[in-house]
Amino acid sequence: MTVIVRDLRPDARADLEGFARVRHLALPFMLFTPDSVAYDLTHMHPDAHYRPLVAVEDGEVIGTAQVHRVHDSPEPGQGNVNVYVHPQRTRRGAGTLLVRAAEEHLRAHGARKLFAWVLDEPGNRVFAERHGYRPSRSAHFLRLDLAGGTLPTPQDPPPGVELRRGSDFAADPRPLFALDAETSADEPSDVDSEFTDYEAWLEETWRHPLFSPELTSVALVDGRPAAFSAARTDGATRYGTVMTGTARAFRGRGLAKLAKNDSLHRARAAGYTEAFTGNDTGNGPMIAINKWFGYEICATEVRHVRELG
């Protein structure tokens, strides 16, 4: 049967469900739903030139690609190519077709340096290197059994510190935007980013259908947001921490651990049974914190880079 690659159709439920299904099978440690796939397509910043692609065989979505320019970096000409194929539909040419279509799109929009996350498995790494991508930094996926595991006992905040929910900032989330921007700037990465567009942050983060302001925890010091743990959920059983960090002036006081523990306990009370997060392999302090909570490394991915001629 012939495999074809085409654009994801936002008005076709089968496309959205197929995209989310393939991603869930290939990356069970990340959260995707049909609604989140549709939202990303219609709400990503126009300068990203976002183009989700699907590989289809006999009417079934068997491969996916998230393709976009890095629009929020001070370095121009960068793009992301993240390709994943149904684990039982490999060796049909879907991955190669997706990579070619993605590179053509990004080249047409001025990208010259491409980044791709690849699961750290021999076949995946060989595929990436065969297409001209060289390995760079790596990151771990971590999983915590919320239903059967034991969380650390919640601690009372120290004097001057107050725990709040992200939803308490619904009327004005700008303080959380400022905290997210500062902590994200210090995250290990191949790509420097600058969070300066508040409206884009509202669209891509705050209003995202997976984001849970109710389960996001914020530690305030003398009324100022100082640390937070941002949560996403699939609305069913899976919960993910997408960012945990502390403003530079307040580091070393255990505030991020305090906020994350609060969020995890409330997620378990809300009925979520699995918790996921990710860490750069070089981020020893955060890996240690997550292991303290009971997370275990369940997979590793390697960032690959290709310079277009």
C-alpha positions in Angstrom: 0.0 0.0 0.0 1.2 3.5 -0.8 2.0 6.0 2.0 1.2 9.6 1.3 2.1 12.7 3.4 -0.2 15.7 3.6 -1.2 18.5 5.9 -3.2 17.7 9.0 -6.8 18.7 8.4 -8.1 20.6 11.5 -11.8 20.0 10.5 -11.3 16.2 10.2 -11.8 14.4 13.5 -10.2 11.3 12.1 -7.0 13.2 11.5 -6.9 14.8 14.9 -7.6 11.4 16.6 -5.0 9.7 14.4 -2.4 12.3 15.2 -3.0 12.0 18.9 -3.1 8.2 18.8 0.2 7.9 17.0 1.9 10.4 19.4 0.5 8.5 22.4 1.8 5.2 21.1 5.2 6.6 20.1 5.6 8.9 23.2 3.4 7.5 26.0 5.2 9.9 28.4 3.7 13.1 26.8 0.2 14.4 26.8 -1.7 14.7 23.5 -5.5 14.8 22.9 -7.3 15.5 19.6 -8.4 18.9 21.1 -4.9 19.9 22.0 -3.7 18.9 18.5 -6.4 21.1 16.9 -5.6 24.0 19.3 -1.9 24.0 18.5 -2.7 24.1 14.8 -5.0 27.1 15.1 -3.3 29.1 17.9 0.5 28.9 17.4 2.2 32.2 16.6 1.9 33.0 12.9 5.7 33.7 12.7 6.3 30.0 13.6 4.7 28.9 10.3 3.5 25.8 12.1 2.7 22.9 9.8 1.6 19.6 11.3 1.9 16.8 8.8 0.5 13.3 8.7 1.6 10.1 6.9 -1.4 8.1 5.8 -1.6 4.5 4.6 -4.9 3.1 3.4 -6.8 5.8 5.2 -5.0 5.4 8.5 -2.7 7.9 10.1 0.6 6.1 10.7 3.0 9.0 11.1 3.1 12.5 12.3 5.4 15.6 12.2 5.3 18.8 14.1 7.1 21.4 12.0 7.7 25.0 12.8 10.2 27.8 12.9 11.6 29.0 16.2 10.0 32.4 16.3 10.9 33.4 19.9 14.7 33.1 19.6 17.2 35.9 19.2 19.0 33.7 16.6 17.2 33.6 13.3 16.8 30.8 10.9 16.1 27.9 13.3 13.4 25.3 13.0 12.0 22.2 14.7 11.2 18.9 13.0 9.7 16.3 15.3 8.7 13.1 13.5 7.1 10.1 15.1 5.7 7.0 13.4 3.3 4.3 14.8 5.6 1.7 16.4 3.9 -1.1 14.4 3.9 0.8 11.1 7.6 1.5 10.7 9.8 0.6 7.7 7.1 1.8 5.2 8.9 5.0 4.3 6.6 7.3 6.3 9.4 8.8 8.4 11.5 9.7 5.3 8.6 11.3 3.5 7.7 13.3 6.6 11.3 14.5 7.1 11.5 15.6 3.4 8.2 17.5 3.5 9.2 19.2 6.8 12.6 20.3 5.6 11.1 21.7 2.4 8.6 23.7 4.4 11.2 25.1 6.8 13.7 25.9 4.0 11.0 27.8 2.2 10.5 29.9 5.4 14.2 30.7 5.9 15.2 28.0 8.4 18.8 26.9 8.0 19.4 25.0 11.3 17.0 22.3 12.2 16.5 20.5 15.5 14.8 17.2 16.1 14.1 15.2 19.2 14.8 11.5 18.7 14.1 8.7 21.2 17.4 7.1 22.3 16.9 3.8 20.6 19.4 2.4 18.0 16.9 2.4 15.1 15.8 5.9 15.7 19.3 7.3 16.0 20.4 5.5 12.8 17.4 7.0 11.0 18.3 10.5 12.2 22.0 10.3 11.3 21.2 8.8 7.9 19.2 11.9 7.2 22.0 14.2 8.1 21.2 14.9 11.8 24.0 14.8 14.4 23.3 14.1 18.1 23.5 16.9 20.6 22.1 17.2 24.1 19.7 14.7 25.7 16.8 14.7 28.1 15.0 12.1 30.3 11.3 11.4 30.5 10.2 10.5 34.1 7.1 8.8 35.4 5.5 8.7 38.9 2.8 6.2 39.9 0.4 8.7 41.6 -2.2 6.0 42.4 0.2 3.4 44.0 3.2 5.5 45.0 3.9 7.4 48.2 4.3 11.2 48.0 6.3 13.2 50.5 4.2 14.6 53.3 3.0 18.1 52.5 4.9 20.8 54.4 3.6 24.0 55.8 5.0 27.0 54.0 7.7 28.9 56.0 7.0 32.3 57.4 6.3 34.9 54.6 5.5 32.2 52.1 2.1 31.4 50.8 0.9 28.6 48.4 -1.7 29.6 45.8 -3.2 28.0 42.8 -2.6 29.2 39.3 -6.4 29.8 38.9 -6.1 32.5 41.6 -4.4 34.6 38.9 -7.1 34.2 36.3 -8.0 37.9 36.4 -4.4 38.8 35.7 -1.9 36.1 34.8 0.9 38.5 34.0 2.9 37.8 37.2 3.0 34.1 36.2 4.1 35.1 32.7 7.0 37.1 34.2 8.0 34.1 36.4 7.7 31.6 33.5 9.8 33.9 31.3 12.6 34.3 33.9 12.8 30.6 34.8 12.6 29.4 31.2 15.5 31.6 30.2 17.7 29.6 32.6 16.6 26.1 31.3 19.4 24.1 29.6 18.7 24.2 25.8 20.3 24.2 22.4 18.0 27.1 21.5 17.9 30.4 23.3 14.4 31.7 23.7 13.0 35.1 24.8 9.6 35.2 26.4 8.6 38.8 25.6 5.2 38.3 23.9 2.6 38.2 26.7 -0.3 37.7 24.2 1.4 34.8 22.6 2.0 33.3 26.0 -1.6 33.6 26.9 -2.6 31.8 23.6 0.1 29.1 23.7 0.3 28.4 27.4 -2.4 29.9 29.6 -5.4 29.1 27.4 -4.1 25.8 26.1 -6.6 23.0 26.6 -4.1 20.8 28.4 -3.0 23.5 30.9 -4.6 23.2 34.3 -4.5 26.5 36.3 -6.3 24.7 39.1 -3.5 22.1 39.6 -0.7 24.6 39.0 0.9 25.6 42.3 2.6 29.0 43.0 4.7 29.9 46.0 4.4 33.6 46.9 7.1 35.3 49.0 5.7 38.5 50.7 2.9 38.4 48.0 5.2 38.1 45.0 5.2 34.9 42.9 8.6 33.3 43.5 8.3 29.7 42.4 5.8 27.6 40.6 5.0 24.1 39.2 2.9 24.3 36.0 0.5 21.4 35.3 -1.1 19.9 32.3 -3.6 17.1 32.2 -5.4 15.0 29.6 -8.6 15.5 31.6 -8.7 11.8 32.5 -5.9 10.0 34.4 -2.6 11.5 33.2 -1.0 14.6 34.7 2.2 16.3 33.6 4.5 18.9 35.1 5.7 21.1 32.2 7.7 23.6 34.1 8.9 23.9 37.7 11.1 26.8 38.6 12.1 29.5 41.0 12.9 33.2 40.3 16.7 33.8 40.7 16.3 36.0 43.8 14.6 33.1 45.7 16.6 30.1 44.8 18.0 27.7 47.4 15.0 27.9 49.7 13.1 24.8 48.6 10.3 26.8 47.1 10.1 24.8 43.8 9.9 21.5 45.8 7.2 23.0 48.0 5.1 24.1 45.0 5.5 20.8 43.1 4.6 18.7 46.2 1.4 20.7 46.6 0.5 20.3 42.9 1.2 16.5 43.0 -1.0 16.0 46.1 -3.9 17.9 44.6 -3.5 16.0 41.3 -3.8 12.7 43.1 -6.8 13.9 45.1 -8.4 14.9 41.8 -8.1 11.3 40.5 -5.0 11.4 38.3 -3.1 8.2 38.5 0.1 8.9 36.5 2.4 11.8 36.6 5.0 12.7 34.0 7.8 15.2 33.6 11.0 15.7 31.8 14.6 16.9 32.6 17.7 17.7 30.6 20.2 15.0 31.5 22.6 17.7 32.7 20.1 19.2 35.1 21.2 17.2 38.1 19.5 19.3 40.8 16.0 18.9 39.2 16.6 15.2 38.5 17.4 14.7 42.2 14.3 16.5 43.2 12.1 14.4 41.0 13.7 11.2 42.3 13.0 12.4 45.8 9.3 12.6 44.8 9.5 9.0 43.5 9.8 9.6 39.7 11.7 7.1 37.7 13.4 7.6 34.4 11.3 5.8 31.7 12.9 6.9 28.5 15.6 9.2 27.1 15.5 11.3 23.9 18.4 12.9 22.1 18.3 16.3 20.4 19.7 16.1 16.9 20.8 19.0 14.7 21.1 19.5 11.0 22.5 22.5 9.1 20.9 23.0 5.8 23.2 23.9 2.9 
